[in-house]
Structures are given as structure tokens and as C-alpha cells.
Amino acid sequence: MAHVWLIVGLGNPGPRYAATRHNVGQLVVDELAARRSESFRAHKANARVVETWLRPGGTKLVLAKPNTFMNVSGGPVAGLVKFYGVEPENVVLVHDELDIPFDTIKLKTGGGHGGHNGVRDVAKALDSGDFARVRVGIGRPVGRQDPADWVLDPFGPAERKNLPILVGDAADAVEQLVDEGLLAAQQKHHAPRV
């Protein structure tokens, strides 16, 4: 049987947060679902999920968006890991990253949480940091704005113009990570854009 991969888009629930920088991970899993003409449905692990495939007859994907706020994402993720019998190495967290410039994607497996409370809570709940992360750059605020406020602001006009490309590229990165492995995905998506 094909492995199951759990792809989790981190973010905050509700319309107030839907278009904010902190929710870019959920935008990416929305894109992955849209590519497969699938809709999210409620799951008992306090999340919304889509069960689908990388390609017909291929690897099974569970796309998920926790119903909780970002900082307490671990409970739903741990519930989904248990329900689907997924190992941490077959979990991919897609999340915003302040320390990466906007319009840039970085992938890694394991390591620390880098101050990201959503990642911290998932690692604690899984008792492991050995999951892959697709980190979508949102950059740091210019001037004195508190980063905590910045991540909860909507994308600016210039960012919104490029956002569909960034989200599409991050969705491509998730698919390549599952299909070809971390190194191949890093080699493609860490390269400077032309």
C-alpha cells in the first residue's frame, strides 16, 4: 500500500484571518485541493481535511487545516497523525516564515521551531520535530511594527499581486517533496528565481 502523507496548512480559523500573512500555509493546501477539484470536510480531530492522491493511483495525500488557532495546532495534527497512522517523517507542515523574504520558499526536515509557535506546538504534540516544513517567506515588517501584528495583517497590494505565484510555487514544492524527496525539492525551489 502507498504511504499516506499528511500535508498541514497552518493558520488561524475564521474570515478575520483568512487573507493574513499568518494563513499562507492554509492558502497553499487550498491550492493543492483546488488542483484536484476537492473540497474540505470536517474531521473529528478538530480539523478540515481532503483525502486525495498526488496523482491517480499514486501516493495518498491528506490535506488538512486545523480548526484551532495557530499556537495550538499540535492537538489536531497529533489527532490526524494517529487517525491516519502517519509517521512524523510523512508529515509536511506548510507555514509562514518571518526570516525568509516574501516570495521565497525554503524546505527542511527537522530542526528547531525558529520561534514559530505553530511549529513549536506541533513538535511538542508529536513529541518529534522530524517532520518536513515548507516555509513560505513573508519577510519582516519595515520600521517598528511588531512582528506579531505584521503576521496578522493582510498582504499588501504589491504582495497580493505576486501571492498566487508564491502559493502555486509552494504547492509545487509540496508535490515535489512528496514525489521526489527533500533534496530534489530544495534544489529546485531554493534556486534564485529568474
Secondary structure in CASP SS format (residue, H / E / C, confidence):
PFRMAT SS
TARGET T0000
AUTHOR 0000-0000-0000
METHOD secondary structure of the structure
MODEL  1
M C 1.00
A C 1.00
H C 1.00
V E 1.00
W E 1.00
L E 1.00
I E 1.00
V E 1.00
G E 1.00
L C 1.00
G C 1.00
N C 1.00
P C 1.00
G C 1.00
P C 1.00
R C 1.00
Y C 1.00
A C 1.00
A C 1.00
T E 1.00
R H 1.00
H H 1.00
N H 1.00
V H 1.00
G H 1.00
Q H 1.00
L H 1.00
V H 1.00
V H 1.00
D H 1.00
E H 1.00
L H 1.00
A H 1.00
A H 1.00
R H 1.00
R C 1.00
S C 1.00
E C 1.00
S C 1.00
F C 1.00
R E 1.00
A E 1.00
H E 1.00
K C 1.00
A C 1.00
N C 1.00
A E 1.00
R E 1.00
V E 1.00
V E 1.00
E E 1.00
T E 1.00
W E 1.00
L C 1.00
R C 1.00
P C 1.00
G C 1.00
G C 1.00
T C 1.00
K E 1.00
L E 1.00
V E 1.00
L E 1.00
A E 1.00
K E 1.00
P E 1.00
N C 1.00
T C 1.00
F C 1.00
M H 1.00
N H 1.00
V H 1.00
S C 1.00
G H 1.00
G H 1.00
P H 1.00
V H 1.00
A H 1.00
G H 1.00
L H 1.00
V H 1.00
K H 1.00
F H 1.00
Y H 1.00
G C 1.00
V C 1.00
E C 1.00
P H 1.00
E H 1.00
N H 1.00
V E 1.00
V E 1.00
L E 1.00
V E 1.00
H E 1.00
D E 1.00
E E 1.00
L C 1.00
D C 1.00
I C 1.00
P C 1.00
F C 1.00
D C 1.00
T C 1.00
I E 1.00
K E 1.00
L E 1.00
K E 1.00
T E 1.00
G C 1.00
G C 1.00
G C 1.00
H C 1.00
G C 1.00
G C 1.00
H C 1.00
N H 1.00
G H 1.00
V H 1.00
R H 1.00
D H 1.00
V H 1.00
A H 1.00
K H 1.00
A H 1.00
L H 1.00
D C 1.00
S C 1.00
G C 1.00
D C 1.00
F C 1.00
A E 1.00
R E 1.00
V E 1.00
R E 1.00
V E 1.00
G E 1.00
I C 1.00
G C 1.00
R C 1.00
P C 1.00
V C 1.00
G C 1.00
R C 1.00
Q C 1.00
D C 1.00
P H 1.00
A H 1.00
D H 1.00
W H 1.00
V C 1.00
L C 1.00
D C 1.00
P E 1.00
F C 1.00
G C 1.00
P H 1.00
A H 1.00
E H 1.00
R H 1.00
K H 1.00
N H 1.00
L H 1.00
P H 1.00
I H 1.00
L H 1.00
V H 1.00
G H 1.00
D H 1.00
A H 1.00
A H 1.00
D H 1.00
A H 1.00
V H 1.00
E H 1.00
Q H 1.00
L H 1.00
V H 1.00
D H 1.00
E H 1.00
G C 1.00
L H 1.00
L H 1.00
A H 1.00
A H 1.00
Q H 1.00
Q H 1.00
K H 1.00
H H 1.00
H C 1.00
A C 1.00
P C 1.00
R C 1.00
V C 1.00
END
